[in-house]
Amino acid sequence: MALAQASMQAQQHAAARRAGALAAPARLRAPARRPRCAPRAAAAGAGAGPDWRWRAPDWRALQRRVPTAAREAERSALVNEEVVYFIFQLELDAQLQRALNYTAYEAAQKIRAKRETVDLAIRQMQERKSDSAAGAGGEQAGAAIASIDLTSEGLQLRGELQRAVEEERYADAAKYRDLLAELEKRSKQAAAAASEWRSAAPLLRLGQRVVHRGSGYRGAVVGWDAACCEDEEWVERSGAGKLEGGLKQPFYHVLVDVRDWAFDATQPPVAYVAQELLAAPELTDDGTSWGEVYGEDELQHPYSYVLFLGADARGDLVPCRQMRDKYGAPRRDVRRPGTEEEEEGEEGGGGAGGGGGDAGGQGPGGPKIPGIDMSSLM
């Protein structure tokens, strides 16, 4: 009898839920969805392609509809090569600084030789990219790609010049000075040729979390090109030439979440994606954050721990200083609500000892460690 009554009650509850008369239990209730946002018109001159119409993509539904092979059509060996070279540069620079700190000059010379080998490989890769970009978007696009390489080379030469002066190798310092002067001349020429193209700035920034509009895979931006720099085979496979904006629009380097692509032991998931195919919650009238729309689930990728310092309060990733220098991107601080007021209170309070905000090794910029410039890590 009790079993029959329980069954009857279950049927009544199910019918009531279907009629909307009874809400699901609180612990089983799905989180409230944000209303889909109205589109925000793209900024004037913000790149080629159609207007960005933001609708928060249901990435799970998209992935179920799109076959795995089609979802990974934008996998790019070229972009993965560029990202890996950049990681090599970071590691070799750290090794070189460590060797100089311990006055291990022979080891430093060997590390410099390895760095020069990597730099040569990068220049060769940039030449290939410049040729492809010139074919896709004109000479200005090729010059824009080349100018990024010149900036990286300039930073390296200035570091070598400083070390040569500190070690009193004045002949080497004079050589680096002359190379810098020649590089600055080339850099001005490249900047003039690229000025028209660079007036159309990318809409997305380094570290921004994105979702592919058609395939549903998630990722984070680690770079971009002013125009498509891939070869014809990749363009044909990915269908980039059939896009509304074509090849003359920004193409982003995207670290794809490993859970969204099939495992490949030979190449981590790195995509090359046209601007019109990427969606980001921030492109709305009210500036919605990634965390508000998709939650606080972290990006899973083997490169993320090297290229990013962590996540900000909006759910996007914080790029390392060297990555910002490569693309000339400014530092962007995003704090959780209320932290600014707390910091102001610490600075003004001073406490009984009169130490202000620096008491206990803390200051306006965060923790301080004697002998280490923490700003260099941000």
C-alpha positions in Angstrom: 0.0 0.0 0.0 2.8 2.4 0.9 4.6 1.5 -2.4 1.5 2.4 -4.4 1.0 5.7 -2.6 4.7 6.6 -3.2 4.3 5.8 -6.9 1.1 7.9 -7.2 2.8 10.8 -5.5 5.8 10.6 -7.8 3.5 10.6 -10.9 1.7 13.7 -9.5 4.9 15.5 -8.9 6.1 14.7 -12.4 2.9 16.0 -13.9 3.0 19.1 -11.8 6.6 19.8 -12.9 5.6 19.4 -16.6 2.8 21.9 -16.0 5.2 24.3 -14.4 3.3 24.2 -11.1 6.1 22.7 -9.0 9.8 23.8 -9.0 12.6 21.3 -8.9 14.2 20.8 -5.5 16.8 23.5 -4.7 19.8 21.1 -4.7 18.8 19.7 -8.1 17.8 23.0 -9.7 19.9 24.2 -12.6 21.7 27.5 -12.1 19.8 30.5 -13.5 21.0 31.4 -17.0 21.9 34.9 -17.9 19.7 36.3 -20.5 21.4 36.3 -23.9 23.0 39.7 -24.4 22.2 42.2 -27.0 24.9 42.6 -29.6 27.4 45.4 -29.3 28.5 47.1 -32.5 32.2 46.5 -33.3 34.4 49.5 -32.8 35.2 51.5 -35.9 38.2 50.2 -37.7 38.4 47.2 -35.4 39.3 44.7 -38.1 37.7 43.2 -41.2 34.8 40.8 -41.2 31.2 40.9 -40.2 29.8 42.7 -37.1 30.4 40.7 -33.9 27.0 39.4 -32.7 27.5 38.1 -29.2 25.3 35.1 -28.1 26.8 33.0 -25.3 27.5 29.8 -27.2 26.5 26.5 -25.6 29.8 24.9 -26.2 28.7 21.4 -25.1 25.8 21.4 -27.7 28.1 22.6 -30.4 30.7 19.9 -29.7 28.0 17.3 -29.8 26.9 18.4 -33.3 30.4 18.9 -34.8 32.5 15.8 -35.7 35.9 15.6 -34.1 37.8 15.9 -37.4 35.9 19.1 -38.4 36.3 20.5 -34.9 40.1 20.2 -35.2 40.4 21.6 -38.8 42.1 24.8 -37.5 44.9 22.9 -35.7 48.1 24.7 -36.7 51.6 23.3 -36.7 52.9 26.7 -37.6 51.4 28.5 -34.6 52.5 25.7 -32.3 56.0 26.1 -33.7 56.0 29.8 -32.8 54.6 29.2 -29.3 57.3 26.5 -28.6 60.1 28.8 -29.8 58.8 31.5 -27.5 58.8 29.1 -24.6 62.4 28.2 -25.5 63.3 31.9 -25.4 61.8 32.2 -21.9 63.7 29.2 -20.6 67.0 30.2 -22.2 66.8 33.7 -20.9 66.1 32.4 -17.4 69.1 30.0 -17.6 71.3 32.9 -18.9 70.3 35.2 -16.1 71.0 32.4 -13.6 74.5 31.7 -15.1 75.4 35.4 -14.9 74.2 35.7 -11.3 76.6 32.9 -10.4 79.4 34.4 -12.6 79.4 31.2 -14.7 80.5 32.9 -17.8 81.5 29.8 -19.8 78.0 28.4 -19.2 76.5 31.8 -20.2 78.3 31.7 -23.5 76.9 28.3 -24.3 73.4 29.4 -23.4 73.8 32.5 -25.6 74.8 30.2 -28.5 71.6 28.2 -28.0 69.6 31.4 -27.8 71.1 32.6 -31.1 70.1 29.3 -32.7 66.5 29.7 -31.5 66.5 33.4 -32.7 67.7 32.3 -36.2 64.9 29.7 -36.4 62.4 32.3 -35.4 63.6 34.7 -38.1 63.2 32.0 -40.7 59.7 31.3 -39.5 58.8 35.0 -39.5 60.0 35.2 -43.1 57.7 32.4 -44.1 54.8 34.1 -42.2 55.6 37.5 -43.8 55.4 36.0 -47.3 52.1 34.3 -46.5 50.7 37.5 -44.9 51.7 39.6 -47.8 49.9 37.3 -50.2 46.8 37.4 -48.0 46.6 41.0 -46.8 49.1 43.1 -48.7 52.5 44.5 -47.9 51.3 46.3 -44.7 50.3 42.9 -43.2 53.7 41.4 -43.9 55.4 44.5 -42.4 53.3 44.2 -39.3 54.5 40.6 -38.9 58.1 41.6 -39.4 57.9 44.4 -36.9 57.0 42.0 -34.1 60.2 40.1 -34.9 62.2 43.3 -34.9 60.9 44.2 -31.5 62.0 40.9 -30.1 65.4 41.2 -31.6 65.8 44.7 -30.2 65.1 43.5 -26.7 67.7 40.8 -27.1 70.3 43.2 -28.4 69.7 45.7 -25.6 70.2 43.0 -23.0 73.5 41.9 -24.7 74.7 45.5 -24.7 74.0 46.0 -21.0 75.8 42.7 -20.1 78.8 43.6 -22.3 79.1 47.0 -20.5 78.8 45.4 -17.1 81.5 42.9 -18.0 83.7 45.6 -19.5 83.7 44.0 -22.9 83.7 47.4 -24.7 84.5 46.0 -28.2 81.4 43.8 -28.0 79.4 46.7 -26.6 80.3 48.8 -29.6 79.2 46.0 -31.9 75.9 45.7 -30.2 75.4 49.5 -30.3 75.9 49.6 -34.0 73.6 46.6 -34.5 70.9 48.4 -32.4 71.3 51.6 -34.5 70.7 49.6 -37.7 67.8 47.7 -36.2 66.1 50.9 -35.1 66.3 52.2 -38.7 64.7 49.0 -40.0 62.1 49.1 -37.2 61.0 52.6 -38.2 60.7 51.6 -41.9 58.6 48.5 -40.9 56.5 50.6 -38.5 55.7 53.2 -41.3 54.8 50.4 -43.7 52.5 48.7 -41.1 50.9 51.9 -39.7 47.9 51.7 -42.0 47.3 48.0 -41.2 47.8 48.4 -37.5 45.1 51.1 -37.3 42.7 48.1 -37.3 43.6 46.8 -33.8 42.5 43.2 -32.8 39.3 43.0 -30.7 40.7 40.3 -28.4 43.6 40.6 -26.1 46.3 38.3 -24.7 44.9 35.8 -22.2 41.3 36.4 -23.1 39.1 33.3 -22.8 37.2 32.5 -26.0 34.8 30.0 -27.5 34.7 28.9 -31.1 31.3 30.0 -32.6 31.0 27.0 -34.9 32.8 24.1 -33.2 32.4 25.0 -29.5 35.9 24.4 -28.3 37.3 26.7 -25.6 40.6 28.3 -25.5 42.8 31.3 -24.6 44.5 33.9 -26.8 48.3 33.8 -26.8 49.0 35.9 -29.9 47.7 37.1 -33.2 48.6 38.0 -36.8 47.3 40.9 -38.8 46.3 38.5 -41.6 46.4 34.8 -42.2 49.9 33.5 -42.4 49.3 29.8 -43.0 49.9 28.0 -46.3 47.4 27.2 -48.9 46.9 23.6 -47.7 45.9 24.8 -44.3 43.6 27.4 -45.7 41.9 24.8 -47.9 41.5 22.3 -45.0 40.2 24.9 -42.5 37.9 26.7 -45.0 39.4 30.1 -43.9 39.3 31.4 -47.5 35.5 31.0 -47.5 34.9 33.2 -44.4 33.0 36.4 -44.8 36.0 38.4 -43.7 38.4 36.2 -45.8 42.1 36.1 -45.0 42.4 39.9 -44.5 41.4 39.9 -40.8 43.2 39.2 -37.6 44.0 35.5 -37.0 44.5 34.5 -33.3 46.9 32.0 -31.8 44.6 30.0 -29.4 45.6 27.4 -26.8 42.7 24.9 -27.0 41.5 23.2 -23.8 42.8 19.6 -24.0 39.3 18.3 -23.1 37.8 19.7 -26.3 40.1 18.0 -28.8 41.2 14.5 -29.2 44.6 13.6 -27.7 47.5 13.9 -30.1 50.9 12.8 -28.6 52.9 14.7 -31.3 51.3 18.1 -31.0 49.4 19.9 -28.2 46.1 21.5 -29.1 46.9 24.9 -30.7 44.6 26.5 -33.1 44.8 29.4 -35.6 41.4 31.1 -35.7 39.9 34.0 -37.6 38.5 36.8 -35.6 34.9 36.4 -36.8 34.9 32.8 -35.5 35.7 33.6 -31.9 33.2 34.7 -29.2 34.1 36.3 -25.8 31.7 37.3 -23.1 33.3 40.7 -22.7 32.0 41.8 -26.2 28.7 42.8 -24.7 27.1 46.1 -23.7 27.5 45.3 -20.0 31.0 43.8 -20.2 30.0 40.4 -18.9 33.0 38.3 -17.7 33.9 34.8 -18.6 33.3 33.6 -15.0 29.8 35.0 -15.0 28.8 33.1 -18.1 30.9 29.9 -18.0 31.9 29.6 -14.3 35.4 29.3 -12.9 36.5 26.2 -14.7 40.2 26.6 -15.4 41.8 26.2 -18.9 43.6 22.9 -19.2 46.6 23.1 -21.5 50.3 22.1 -21.0 51.6 25.5 -22.1 49.4 27.6 -19.9 51.6 27.3 -16.8 54.5 28.8 -18.7 52.8 31.6 -20.6 50.4 32.8 -17.9 50.8 34.0 -14.3 47.3 32.9 -13.3 43.7 34.1 -13.7 42.3 37.5 -13.0 39.0 38.3 -11.2 37.0 38.1 -14.5 38.2 34.5 -15.3 40.6 35.6 -18.1 44.3 34.7 -17.9 47.2 37.1 -17.1 50.0 36.9 -19.7 53.6 37.0 -18.6 55.6 40.2 -19.2 57.6 38.8 -22.1 54.5 37.9 -24.0 53.1 41.4 -23.5 56.4 42.9 -24.7 56.3 40.7 -27.8 53.0 42.2 -28.9 53.3 45.6 -27.3 50.3 44.9 -25.1 49.9 47.0 -21.9 49.6 45.5 -18.5 46.0 45.1 -17.4 45.1 44.7 -13.7 41.7 43.2 -12.8 41.1 42.9 -9.1 38.2 41.3 -7.3 35.5 43.7 -6.0 36.5 45.3 -2.7 40.2 44.7 -2.9 41.0 48.3 -4.0 39.3 49.6 -0.9 41.1 47.2 1.3 44.5 48.2 -0.2 43.7 51.9 0.3 42.8 51.2 4.0 46.1 49.4 4.5 48.1 52.2 2.9 46.4 54.9 5.0 46.1 53.0 8.3 49.8 52.8 9.2 49.0 50.8 12.4 50.7 51.4 15.8 54.1 51.0 14.4 53.6 53.6 11.7 54.7 51.2 9.0 51.7 51.9 6.7 51.0 49.5 4.0 54.5 48.0 3.9 54.2 46.5 7.3 55.0 42.8 7.3 56.5 42.9 3.9 53.2 43.9 2.2 52.8 47.0 0.1 50.4 48.5 -2.5 51.8 46.1 -5.1 51.5 43.0 -3.1 54.2 40.9 -1.3 57.8 42.0 -1.4 60.9 39.8 -1.1 64.2 41.4 -0.3 66.6 41.4 -3.3 64.0 40.5 -5.8 62.2 43.0 -8.1 58.7 41.6 -8.0 57.5 44.0 -10.8 59.7 42.1 -13.2 57.5 39.0 -12.7 54.3 40.8 -13.6 
